[in-house]
Amino acid sequence: MKGSTKWYWQRLSAFILVPTSYWFVFFFVNNLEASHSLMLNSLNNFFVKFFMILFFFVAIFHARLGLVTIYQDYFHEDKVRLYSRLTDILLLLVILFILPVILI
């Protein structure tokens, strides 16, 4: 991916993350005192699921894009670059396997 394309996607994902981050914090602060069943009912709402999934996927995309930029700019040894990419892929797989469990 070209540098200008990465810059564009980084800014777009940050633009999307600002309101969804506020929503995410606002949602959990407002439901802090809620009972377990009320919280489950809230999480089963279509809009809540939509914004939760949007927040998580955009946050993961934004973080990975930033990490790839750091890998390319600051890691010059091939061995270090390989280990960092493998760690990045492993972390992504762990997140993608845990995310459906959280959102069910």
Helices and strands as residue ranges (DSSP letters): H 3-30, H 36-43, H 46-74, H 78-103
